[in-house]
């Protein structure tokens, strides 16, 4: 996975977007990873993987 500094991300935001559309990019600050930038489609794909197959939410009680 490619990594760039937060300063480079700020100064070259368009390039960051182009890179992230191809593969996730780690943005570092003070040599530590702080965020990962990725394509919206990849984010949605990952969200779908963690979503429950069916809702098991308990029914709410109604007090009158």
C-alpha positions as a printed Julia matrix, in Angstrom:
64×3 Matrix{Float64}:
   0.0     0.0    0.0
   1.35    3.41  -0.89
   2.05    5.96   1.83
   2.31    9.76   1.68
   2.81   12.49   4.25
  -0.04   14.71   5.37
   1.83   17.72   3.9
   2.07   16.0    0.5
  -1.62   15.01   0.74
  -2.54   18.63   1.4
  -0.32   20.08  -1.31
  -1.19   17.45  -3.93
  -4.8    16.6   -3.12
  -5.73   15.87  -6.73
  -2.91   13.36  -6.99
  -4.01   11.76  -3.7
  -7.49   11.28  -5.11
  -6.1     9.7   -8.28
  -3.88    7.34  -6.26
  -6.69    6.39  -3.89
  -9.03    5.53  -6.74
  -6.53    2.87  -7.83
  -5.6     1.55  -4.36
  -5.89    2.66  -0.73
  -3.28    5.21   0.39
  -1.95    5.64   3.94
  -1.49    9.26   5.0
   1.15    9.74   7.67
   1.8    12.55  10.13
   5.06   12.67  12.09
   5.96    9.3   10.51
   2.85    7.61  11.93
  -0.12    6.36   9.9
  -3.19    8.44  10.69
  -5.74    7.76   7.95
  -6.32    5.61   4.9
  -7.85    7.21   1.82
  -9.69    4.88  -0.54
 -12.16    4.94  -3.38
 -15.79    5.29  -2.37
 -16.62    2.04  -4.17
 -14.05    0.15  -2.1
 -15.4     1.68   1.11
 -18.95    0.62   0.19
 -17.72   -2.89  -0.62
 -16.04   -3.18   2.79
 -19.13   -1.81   4.57
 -21.27   -4.44   2.88
 -18.97   -7.19   4.14
 -19.5    -6.2    7.77
 -23.25   -5.6    7.48
 -25.38   -8.29   9.11
 -27.2   -10.58   6.71
 -30.49   -9.83   8.48
 -31.39   -7.51  11.28
 -31.45   -9.13  14.69
 -32.44   -5.95  16.46
 -34.71   -6.65  19.44
 -38.18   -5.15  19.4
 -38.52   -1.95  21.39
 -40.95   -2.0   24.26
 -43.75    0.57  24.11
 -44.87    2.1   27.33
 -48.05    3.98  27.27
